[in-house]
Amino acid sequence: MGIISTIITFLLQWYVWLPAILILGYLTWRNYRKVDEAKIIESVLLILEIPKANDKKELAAEQLFASLHGIFRDKAELKLNNGVQEHLSFEIASVNGQIRFYVWVPKTLRSFVEGQIYSQYPTVQIHEAEEDYVTHEREHSVIYTAEITLTDNEMLPIKTFQSFEVDPLAGITGTLAKLESTGEEVWIQMLARPITDDWHVQSDRWINSVKKGGSLFGSGESLKWFAGLLEALWKPPEQGAAGAAKELSDRDKTRITEAGTKATKLGYEVKIRLAYLGDNSTNARLRMQAIVGTFKQFNSTNLNGFKMSNTSFKKEDIVKYRTRTFNERGYILNIEELASVFHLPHTNVETPNIVWASSKTAEPPAKLPIITGKPAIDENISA
């Protein structure tokens, strides 16, 4: 009883409960602010349809993400925008047996985003969706959601399109094509928020930690000091080891090189969400496993990759898919990695059920006659 009373007395001291109250108050205020931010964002869902003869490959998508990074707001702009940094959502959905590509954008950015897409994909047809596909949720009794997260530190790159002989998109769309006649749906949403160009500083810190031997508890910066303290207490100093440089393995040398290469390109904070809608929980697990399996084509044994996490059968979890909220922290992917995961299909993708553009757009002839309103001139123009 003496120990318990001592603990209670300690917890009742003002210097213990006051900081706790302040922290809880701040967290509550921050959560309410995030809810308000989500409410005020007016958005539009755009359908992207590309002709089947499209020859623009992954490099065009990389350039697209580089130009879309222009929505990034510096500190001064953030103050003028109530601290809100806009994000975009690039989506693939199989609904009613048809595979479509979408981009979700805040209305204020629609014109800019459409212009950048047209600049890289001149033949694309962009039009606003009459109905958001997520409204189909009420038609299914089983909803299974999950997120795609990284297997290792975010400073390490995933396998990108430069390492593929075939288009990685074909694996994803091929799996979605199997839902043609089942009435099931699968949604893939990749939310992307641009980050400051100096994110490479984080990469430099991680590289230095690897060169110094890392720690017993992984490469997380938050545990670095505590892990070092425990390691110093647990492991006695080695004689003659002071000042000696650690000999890096070939694996660590590769990881350092690839992390440095990743940090040379523009970065986004990313969150990838998956959703399955059907009528059978067993099929839900099998379908989700198949979709996650297609993302593992980006995995590398000594670098980074994707894994499934945060799975749920709770129907209320579908709300964040409808609102496309991005309040939690994601992980960093650069523009090359983003383009590897999401790009518009081209001639190498022969998956059935993709909704292609029904006609090819083209500019009018340079010398096309124009009605002027002057009879003397217009009478020579025939239909």
C-alpha positions in Angstrom: 0.0 0.0 0.0 2.9 2.3 0.7 4.1 2.1 -2.9 0.6 2.7 -4.3 0.0 5.7 -2.2 3.4 7.1 -3.2 2.5 6.7 -6.9 -0.8 8.4 -6.4 0.8 11.3 -4.5 3.3 11.7 -7.3 0.6 11.7 -10.0 -1.4 14.4 -8.1 1.5 16.8 -8.2 0.8 19.8 -10.5 4.0 19.3 -12.5 2.7 15.9 -13.5 -1.0 16.5 -14.3 -0.6 20.0 -15.8 1.6 18.9 -18.7 -0.7 15.9 -19.3 -3.8 18.1 -19.5 -2.0 20.6 -21.9 -0.9 17.7 -24.2 -4.4 16.2 -24.2 -5.9 19.6 -24.9 -3.6 20.2 -27.8 -4.3 16.8 -29.3 -8.1 17.4 -29.0 -7.8 20.8 -30.6 -5.7 19.4 -33.5 -8.2 16.6 -34.1 -11.1 19.0 -34.3 -9.1 21.2 -36.6 -8.4 18.3 -38.9 -12.1 17.5 -39.0 -12.9 21.1 -39.9 -10.3 21.0 -42.7 -11.8 17.9 -44.1 -15.3 19.5 -44.2 -14.3 22.7 -46.0 -12.4 21.0 -48.9 -14.6 21.1 -52.0 -13.4 18.5 -54.5 -14.1 16.9 -57.8 -13.5 13.4 -59.1 -12.2 13.3 -62.7 -12.3 10.3 -65.0 -9.2 9.7 -67.2 -9.7 7.9 -70.4 -6.8 7.3 -72.8 -6.8 5.9 -76.3 -5.7 2.3 -76.6 -2.9 3.4 -78.9 -1.4 5.6 -76.2 2.4 5.3 -76.4 3.2 7.5 -73.3 4.9 5.3 -70.8 6.0 5.6 -67.1 8.5 8.4 -67.8 5.6 10.6 -68.8 3.9 9.9 -65.4 7.1 10.7 -63.6 7.2 14.1 -65.4 3.6 14.6 -64.5 4.2 14.1 -60.8 7.2 16.4 -61.0 5.0 19.2 -62.4 2.1 18.5 -60.0 4.6 19.1 -57.1 3.9 22.7 -57.9 0.9 22.6 -55.6 3.4 22.6 -52.7 2.9 25.5 -50.3 5.9 27.0 -48.4 5.5 28.3 -44.8 4.3 31.7 -45.9 1.6 30.2 -48.2 0.5 27.8 -45.5 -0.2 30.6 -43.1 -2.5 32.2 -45.8 -4.2 28.8 -46.3 -4.9 28.1 -42.6 -2.0 25.7 -42.5 -3.6 23.3 -45.1 -1.4 21.6 -47.7 -3.6 20.2 -50.4 -3.2 16.6 -51.6 -4.4 14.6 -54.6 -5.7 11.1 -55.0 -4.8 8.9 -58.0 -7.2 5.9 -58.2 -8.0 2.7 -60.1 -11.4 1.1 -59.5 -13.0 -2.0 -60.8 -16.7 -1.4 -60.7 -19.4 -3.4 -62.6 -16.6 -5.3 -64.4 -15.0 -2.1 -65.8 -11.6 -0.8 -64.8 -11.3 3.0 -64.8 -8.6 5.5 -63.8 -9.5 8.5 -61.7 -7.9 11.6 -60.1 -9.5 13.3 -57.1 -8.6 17.0 -56.8 -9.7 20.0 -54.7 -11.8 22.2 -56.9 -9.4 25.1 -56.6 -6.7 23.0 -58.3 -8.8 21.4 -61.0 -7.6 23.7 -63.8 -3.9 23.3 -62.9 -4.1 19.5 -62.5 -6.0 19.0 -65.8 -3.4 21.2 -67.6 -0.5 19.2 -66.3 -2.2 15.9 -67.3 -2.8 17.2 -70.8 0.8 18.3 -71.1 2.0 14.7 -70.6 -0.9 12.8 -72.1 -2.2 15.1 -75.0 -4.7 12.5 -76.2 -6.3 11.8 -72.8 -10.0 12.6 -72.3 -10.8 14.1 -68.9 -14.4 14.5 -67.7 -16.0 14.9 -64.3 -17.6 11.7 -62.9 -21.4 12.0 -62.7 -21.4 9.8 -59.6 -18.5 8.9 -57.3 -18.0 5.1 -57.5 -17.7 4.9 -53.7 -21.5 5.4 -53.4 -21.8 1.7 -54.4 -20.9 0.7 -50.9 -24.5 0.2 -49.9 -25.0 -2.5 -52.5 -22.6 -4.9 -50.8 -22.8 -6.8 -47.5 -19.1 -7.3 -47.0 -16.5 -4.4 -47.0 -12.9 -5.3 -46.4 -10.3 -2.5 -46.2 -6.5 -2.4 -45.9 -3.5 -0.1 -46.4 -0.3 -0.7 -48.3 2.7 0.3 -46.2 6.5 0.0 -46.5 8.5 -3.0 -45.3 11.5 -1.0 -44.4 12.6 2.6 -43.7 11.0 5.1 -46.0 14.4 6.4 -47.1 15.0 3.2 -49.0 13.4 3.0 -52.5 11.0 0.4 -53.8 11.7 -1.4 -57.1 10.8 1.1 -59.9 9.7 0.8 -63.5 13.4 1.2 -64.6 13.9 -2.4 -63.3 10.9 -3.9 -65.1 10.9 -5.6 -68.5 7.1 -5.4 -68.6 4.7 -2.7 -67.4 4.0 -3.3 -63.6 0.5 -1.8 -64.2 -0.4 -5.0 -66.2 -0.1 -7.1 -63.0 -2.5 -4.8 -61.1 -5.1 -4.4 -63.9 -4.9 -8.2 -64.7 -6.0 -9.0 -61.2 -8.8 -6.5 -61.3 -10.0 -8.0 -64.6 -10.9 -11.2 -62.9 -13.9 -9.4 -61.2 -15.6 -9.0 -64.6 -18.7 -11.1 -63.9 -18.6 -11.5 -60.1 -20.3 -8.3 -59.1 -17.4 -7.6 -56.7 -15.5 -4.3 -56.6 -12.0 -3.3 -55.7 -10.8 0.2 -55.2 -7.2 1.4 -55.1 -6.6 5.0 -53.9 -3.1 6.5 -53.8 -3.2 9.8 -51.9 -0.1 12.0 -52.5 0.9 15.2 -50.8 4.0 17.1 -51.9 6.7 17.7 -49.3 9.5 20.2 -49.1 12.5 19.7 -51.3 15.0 19.4 -48.4 13.6 16.0 -47.4 17.0 14.6 -48.4 18.3 15.8 -45.1 16.3 13.0 -43.5 18.0 10.6 -45.9 21.4 11.9 -45.0 20.7 11.3 -41.3 19.6 7.7 -42.1 22.7 7.1 -44.2 24.9 8.4 -41.4 23.2 6.1 -38.9 23.8 3.1 -41.2 27.5 4.0 -41.6 27.8 4.2 -37.8 26.3 0.8 -37.3 22.6 1.7 -36.7 21.1 0.5 -33.4 19.6 -2.6 -31.8 16.1 -1.1 -32.3 16.2 -0.4 -36.0 16.7 3.0 -37.8 13.9 5.0 -36.1 15.1 8.4 -35.1 12.7 8.6 -32.1 14.4 5.6 -30.4 17.9 6.4 -31.4 19.0 8.1 -28.2 17.3 5.6 -25.9 18.6 2.6 -27.9 22.1 4.0 -27.8 21.9 4.4 -24.0 20.7 0.8 -23.5 23.4 -0.5 -25.9 26.1 1.3 -24.0 24.9 -0.3 -20.7 24.4 -3.8 -22.2 27.5 -4.0 -24.3 30.9 -3.3 -22.7 33.4 -1.1 -24.6 35.8 -3.1 -26.9 39.5 -2.5 -26.4 41.1 -0.6 -29.2 37.7 0.0 -30.9 37.7 3.8 -30.2 37.7 5.8 -33.4 37.7 2.7 -35.6 35.4 3.0 -38.7 32.8 0.3 -39.2 33.3 -2.0 -42.1 30.2 -1.8 -44.2 28.8 -4.9 -45.8 28.0 -5.0 -49.5 24.3 -5.0 -48.6 24.7 -1.8 -46.6 26.8 -0.1 -49.3 24.0 -0.9 -51.8 21.3 0.5 -49.4 23.3 3.7 -48.9 23.8 4.2 -52.6 20.1 3.6 -53.4 18.9 5.8 -50.6 21.1 8.6 -51.8 19.7 8.2 -55.4 16.1 8.2 -54.2 16.7 11.5 -52.4 17.8 13.3 -55.5 14.2 13.5 -56.8 11.1 15.4 -55.7 9.2 13.6 -52.9 5.6 13.1 -51.8 4.1 11.9 -48.6 1.9 9.0 -49.7 -0.8 6.7 -48.4 -2.2 3.8 -50.4 -5.6 2.4 -49.5 -7.4 -0.7 -50.8 -11.0 -1.7 -50.5 -12.9 -4.8 -51.5 -16.7 -4.9 -51.7 -18.6 -8.1 -52.1 -20.8 -10.6 -50.3 -18.4 -13.2 -48.9 -15.7 -12.6 -46.3 -13.7 -15.6 -47.5 -13.6 -14.2 -51.0 -12.8 -10.8 -49.5 -9.5 -12.2 -48.0 -8.6 -14.0 -51.2 -9.2 -11.0 -53.4 -7.3 -8.7 -51.1 -4.4 -11.1 -50.9 -4.3 -11.2 -54.7 -4.3 -7.4 -55.0 -1.6 -7.1 -52.3 0.4 -9.7 -54.2 0.5 -7.5 -57.3 2.1 -4.7 -55.2 4.8 -7.0 -54.0 6.3 -7.0 -57.5 7.8 -3.7 -56.3 9.6 -5.4 -53.4 13.4 -5.9 -53.2 15.0 -8.2 -50.6 17.8 -5.7 -49.7 15.9 -2.5 -50.3 12.2 -1.7 -49.7 8.8 -3.0 -50.7 5.1 -3.1 -49.8 3.1 -5.0 -47.3 -0.5 -5.1 -46.1 -1.5 -3.5 -42.8 -4.5 -2.0 -40.9 -7.0 -4.5 -42.3 -10.6 -4.1 -41.2 -14.1 -5.5 -41.9 -15.7 -2.4 -40.3 -18.1 -0.7 -42.6 -17.5 2.7 -41.0 -13.9 2.6 -42.2 -15.1 3.2 -45.7 -15.7 6.9 -44.8 -12.1 7.8 -45.4 -12.3 6.4 -48.9 -15.3 8.6 -49.6 -13.8 11.7 -48.2 -10.2 11.0 -49.3 -9.0 12.4 -46.0 -5.2 12.4 -45.4 -4.8 13.5 -41.8 -2.4 10.8 -40.7 1.3 10.8 -41.7 2.1 8.7 -44.7 5.5 7.6 -46.0 7.9 9.2 -48.6 8.0 8.1 -52.2 9.8 10.1 -54.9 8.3 10.8 -58.3 9.9 7.8 -60.0 8.3 5.5 -57.4 4.9 7.2 -57.7 5.0 6.8 -61.5 5.8 3.1 -61.1 2.7 2.5 -59.0 0.3 4.8 -60.9 0.4 5.7 -64.6 -2.1 5.6 -67.4 -2.1 2.4 -69.5 -0.2 2.3 -72.8 0.1 -0.1 -75.7 2.0 -2.8 -73.6 -1.1 -3.2 -71.3 -3.5 -5.6 -72.9 -5.8 -6.1 -70.0 -9.5 -6.6 -70.9 -12.2 -4.4 -69.3 -10.1 -1.2 -69.2 -12.3 1.7 -70.3 -10.4 3.3 -73.1 -11.2 6.5 -74.8 -13.8 5.9 -77.5 -12.3 8.4 -79.9 -9.0 10.1 -80.3 -8.8 13.9 -79.9 -6.9 16.0 -82.3 -6.4 19.7 -83.1 -8.4 21.2 -86.0 -6.6 21.8 -89.3 -4.5 25.0 -89.4 -6.4 26.5 -92.4 -9.9 25.5 -91.3 -12.4 28.2 -92.7 -14.2 30.2 -90.0 -17.6 31.8 -90.1 -17.0 35.6 -89.9 -20.6 36.9 -90.0 -19.9 38.7 -93.3 -22.1 37.4 -96.1 -19.6 38.2 -98.8 -17.0 36.0 -97.2 -19.2 33.3 -95.6 -21.1 32.5 -98.8 -17.9 30.8 -100.1 -17.8 28.4 -97.1 -19.7 25.2 -97.7 -20.5 22.5 -95.1 
